[in-house]
Amino acid sequence: MRLNQIRDFIAAVEAGSLRAGARVIGVTQPAMTKSIRQLEAELQVKLLERSGRGAVATQAGKSFLARARVVQAELRKAADDLQVFQGGAEGSVAFGVAPQVCMLLVPETLQQFRRRYPYARLRIVEGVSTALVEMVRNETLDFSIGMRAINGPGAAMRFRPLFRPQLVVAGRKGHPLAAATSLRDLAACSWLMYYPLGAGAMLEKAFNEAGAPMPRGIVQCESYATALALLANTDTLGLLMPQMLQDPYGRQRLQRMAVREAIPAPLLGMFWRADAPLTPAANAMAQAVTAVARKLARP
């Protein structure tokens, strides 16, 4: 099994066809076809289903893909580790962040990181913790920042608590229920959630602790930009950190709903693989995240 065979297989699956995959990595389609066929012959299993519409991984291919991505990620990390001895580029970092904290955490984190690694390549993925943890598990991401789920991340993952942000109920300015003082008064509204029902989201905990029925009109959204647009332009309500109501967009478009119930504070932290050490660049980014989170944790 050769490394270029693994590279070619991953590229074909991710691009959706041999032609597109070959174009992405800069090889000819016949060369990629030959490479993957040799890989299938060596493994004695069919990895791709080919058709006129493209190529998709078989069940065996999907199983192999998960391992192949780990191999590719480890090689990238090894190359990044060695670059410090070559005096060349500064490596790369890929991390994920939950939508609730991206605006608060990422800008200052990036500024701190750039002081040490001004030319490192960065990839930032926004999403809910459950999805991001899986991307960390298969080494698509170096680490992620998000809410710890009820069942925890599993033995193969590590979790470092960072802070518990305060949450408030927020809606658009001029909301018809702006004067409401209880969650019970707002149970009939459409509500925004970042996590699926049953994942231990703070909205569920808040309504349960208040003895109020869980709203039926739930909108699950995994994008901070989309969430803000929904809150500002519809009667949908959601839980936000107070700082988000203080930035220019929040001050102009949003307002806090002064309910008397206390909203539980989620535990946000960092997830990374237990068996895969971070590269120097990824470790520096993790240190910057921790430093900014400590500032946010102060009263």
C-alpha positions in Angstrom: 0.0 0.0 0.0 1.5 3.3 -1.1 0.8 6.8 0.3 -0.2 8.1 -3.1 -2.9 5.4 -3.4 -4.4 6.5 -0.1 -4.2 10.1 -1.3 -5.9 9.3 -4.5 -8.7 7.3 -2.9 -9.5 10.1 -0.4 -9.5 12.7 -3.2 -11.9 10.6 -5.4 -14.3 10.1 -2.5 -14.3 13.7 -1.4 -14.6 15.1 -4.9 -17.3 12.6 -5.9 -15.6 11.3 -9.0 -12.3 10.2 -10.3 -12.1 13.1 -12.8 -12.8 15.7 -10.2 -10.5 14.1 -7.7 -7.6 13.9 -10.2 -8.1 17.6 -11.0 -7.9 18.5 -7.3 -4.6 16.8 -6.6 -3.1 17.5 -10.0 -2.8 14.1 -11.6 -4.4 12.5 -14.7 -7.6 10.6 -14.4 -6.0 7.4 -15.9 -3.2 7.6 -13.3 -5.8 7.9 -10.5 -7.9 5.1 -11.8 -4.8 2.8 -12.0 -3.7 3.8 -8.5 -7.1 3.0 -6.9 -7.4 -0.3 -8.8 -4.0 -1.3 -7.5 -5.1 -0.4 -4.0 -8.3 -2.5 -4.4 -6.3 -5.4 -5.7 -3.9 -5.3 -2.8 -6.7 -5.1 -0.3 -8.8 -7.6 -2.2 -11.9 -5.5 -1.7 -13.9 -3.1 -3.8 -13.6 0.4 -2.4 -15.4 2.6 -5.0 -18.7 2.2 -6.9 -18.2 3.9 -10.3 -21.0 5.2 -12.5 -21.6 7.8 -15.1 -22.5 10.2 -12.4 -19.3 9.8 -10.4 -17.9 7.5 -7.7 -19.0 6.8 -4.2 -17.4 4.7 -1.5 -18.7 1.1 -0.9 -19.4 0.0 2.7 -15.8 -1.4 2.7 -14.6 1.9 1.2 -16.3 3.9 4.0 -14.6 1.8 6.6 -11.2 2.2 4.9 -11.8 5.9 4.4 -11.9 6.6 8.1 -8.5 4.9 8.6 -7.1 6.5 5.5 -7.9 10.0 6.7 -6.2 9.3 10.0 -3.1 8.1 8.1 -3.1 11.2 5.9 -3.6 13.5 8.9 -0.8 11.9 10.9 1.5 12.4 7.9 0.6 16.1 7.7 1.3 16.5 11.4 4.7 14.7 11.0 5.6 17.1 8.1 4.5 20.1 10.2 6.6 18.9 13.2 9.7 18.6 10.9 9.3 22.0 9.3 10.7 23.7 12.5 14.1 22.0 11.6 13.9 23.1 8.0 13.3 26.8 8.6 10.4 26.7 6.1 6.7 27.2 6.5 5.0 27.2 9.9 2.6 24.3 9.4 -1.1 24.3 9.5 -3.9 24.2 12.1 -7.5 23.1 11.7 -10.0 23.5 14.5 -13.7 23.7 15.1 -15.7 26.0 17.2 -19.3 26.0 18.4 -21.6 28.8 17.0 -22.3 30.3 20.4 -18.7 31.2 21.1 -17.1 31.8 17.7 -17.5 35.6 17.7 -16.3 35.9 21.3 -13.4 33.5 21.1 -11.9 33.4 17.6 -10.9 37.0 16.8 -8.6 37.5 19.8 -7.4 33.9 19.7 -6.3 34.4 16.1 -4.5 37.7 16.9 -2.5 36.0 19.7 -1.7 33.0 17.5 -0.5 35.2 14.6 2.1 36.8 16.8 3.9 33.4 17.0 2.9 31.9 13.7 2.2 34.7 11.2 2.3 32.4 8.1 0.7 29.2 9.3 -2.2 27.9 7.2 -5.5 27.9 9.1 -8.9 26.2 8.7 -11.8 27.1 11.1 -15.0 25.1 11.0 -18.1 26.2 12.7 -20.6 23.6 14.0 -22.2 21.8 17.0 -19.9 19.9 19.3 -21.2 16.4 18.4 -20.3 17.0 14.7 -17.0 18.7 15.5 -15.9 15.9 17.9 -16.3 13.3 15.2 -14.1 15.5 12.9 -11.5 15.5 15.7 -11.8 11.8 16.2 -11.1 11.1 12.5 -8.3 13.8 12.6 -10.0 16.1 10.1 -9.6 18.7 12.8 -6.7 19.1 15.4 -9.1 20.0 18.1 -12.5 21.6 18.7 -14.2 24.0 21.2 -17.8 23.3 22.3 -20.2 22.1 24.9 -19.6 18.8 26.6 -22.4 16.4 25.9 -24.3 14.4 28.5 -22.4 11.2 27.8 -19.0 12.7 27.4 -16.6 12.5 24.4 -15.5 8.8 25.0 -12.3 7.2 26.1 -10.4 8.1 22.9 -10.9 11.8 23.4 -9.7 14.3 26.0 -11.7 17.3 27.3 -10.3 20.4 29.0 -12.9 22.7 30.6 -12.5 26.3 29.6 -15.4 28.4 31.0 -19.1 28.6 31.7 -20.6 31.5 29.8 -23.7 33.3 31.0 -26.8 33.0 28.7 -29.8 35.2 28.4 -33.0 35.0 26.3 -32.8 37.2 23.2 -35.1 38.2 20.5 -35.6 41.0 17.9 -36.3 44.6 19.0 -40.0 45.1 18.9 -40.8 41.5 19.6 -44.5 41.1 20.4 -43.6 39.3 23.7 -40.8 41.7 24.7 -42.4 42.3 28.1 -42.6 38.7 29.0 -41.2 37.8 32.5 -41.3 34.0 32.4 -40.3 31.2 30.2 -43.8 29.9 30.5 -45.0 33.1 28.7 -42.6 32.2 25.8 -43.3 28.5 25.4 -45.5 29.0 22.4 -42.8 30.8 20.5 -40.4 29.4 17.9 -37.0 28.8 19.6 -33.5 28.5 18.2 -31.3 25.5 19.3 -27.7 24.8 18.4 -27.9 21.2 19.5 -30.4 18.4 18.8 -33.1 17.6 21.4 -31.8 15.2 24.0 -28.2 16.4 23.8 -28.3 18.3 27.1 -28.8 21.7 25.6 -29.3 24.6 28.0 -32.7 25.5 26.5 -34.0 22.0 27.5 -32.6 22.4 31.0 -34.0 25.9 31.4 -37.5 24.9 30.5 -37.3 21.7 32.6 -36.1 23.5 35.7 -38.8 26.2 35.2 -41.4 23.4 35.1 -42.6 24.8 31.7 -43.4 22.7 28.6 -40.7 22.5 26.1 -41.5 24.6 23.0 -42.7 22.7 20.0 -41.5 25.1 17.4 -37.7 24.3 17.5 -35.3 25.5 14.8 -32.0 23.6 15.0 -29.3 25.8 13.5 -25.6 25.2 13.4 -24.5 28.6 12.0 -23.9 31.7 14.1 -24.6 34.0 11.1 -27.9 32.3 10.3 -28.9 32.3 14.0 -28.4 36.0 14.3 -30.4 36.6 11.1 -33.3 34.5 12.4 -33.3 36.3 15.8 -33.1 39.7 14.2 -35.7 39.3 11.4 -38.3 36.9 12.8 -40.1 36.3 16.1 -37.8 33.3 16.8 -36.1 33.5 20.3 -32.8 32.0 21.4 -30.2 31.9 24.1 -27.2 34.2 23.6 -24.2 35.4 25.6 -24.8 39.0 26.8 -21.7 40.1 25.0 -23.4 39.3 21.7 -26.0 41.9 22.5 -23.4 44.6 23.1 -21.7 44.5 19.6 -23.0 46.9 17.0 -25.3 44.4 15.3 -26.7 43.2 18.6 -27.3 46.7 20.0 -29.1 47.7 16.8 -31.2 44.6 16.1 -31.6 42.5 19.3 -32.8 42.8 22.9 -32.7 40.8 26.1 -36.0 39.3 27.3 -36.0 39.8 31.1 -37.3 36.4 32.3 -37.1 35.7 36.0 -35.8 32.2 35.6 -32.0 31.6 35.7 -30.7 30.1 32.5 -28.2 27.3 33.1 -24.6 28.0 32.0 -23.1 25.4 29.7 -19.6 24.0 30.3 -17.5 24.8 27.2 -14.2 23.2 26.7 -11.6 21.8 24.2 -11.7 18.4 22.7 -8.7 16.6 21.2 -7.6 13.0 20.5 -5.9 11.2 23.4 -3.5 9.3 21.2 -2.5 12.0 18.8 -0.2 14.8 20.1 -0.8 18.3 18.7 1.7 19.8 16.3 3.6 22.8 17.5 1.3 25.2 15.6 -1.9 23.4 16.8 -0.5 23.5 20.4 0.1 27.2 20.1 -3.4 27.8 18.9 -4.8 25.7 21.8 -2.8 27.8 24.2 -4.2 31.0 22.6 -7.7 29.6 22.9 -7.1 28.8 26.6 -5.8 32.3 27.4 -8.7 34.0 25.7 -11.2 31.7 27.4 -9.7 32.5 30.8 -10.4 36.2 30.2 -14.0 35.4 29.2 -14.4 33.4 32.4 -13.7 36.4 34.6 -16.7 38.1 36.2 
